[in-house]
């Protein structure tokens, strides 16, 4: 139990570091912010596991992400949670990724962030590996 708690803390620190690197870059525009949040949401949901610690990190990231829309970021995130759950349950993950990949094409560090987000819990499920493969193909 203690080892799992330590892994969770290390994972959270890693995620915070990775996202701060993206948020501090000049690559973020509104559509990129929306797509990055959507893909990250899908990535943490796709394996069916989501801890309270991860929720805190996501909440912190929502507070930090550059946002220039009249729609509040929390409102957008609530919709994305629903949309990504629907994509997972209906087998439409590839289409969800394709819907967001255009905005992220050419954006530095996106694949690295998603790779590390997927691996942050210490294991990569088949569904996470398939998501990463789909995202890599969509961004190339």
Secondary structure, DSSP 8 states (H G I E B T S, - for coil): -HHHHHHHHHHHHHHHHHHHHHHTSTT--HHHHHHHHHHHHHHHHTTS---HHHHHHHHHHHHHS---SSS-HHHHHHHHHHHHHHHHHHT-HHHHHHHHHHHHTT-TTHHHHHHHHHHTTS---HHHHHHHHHHHHHH-
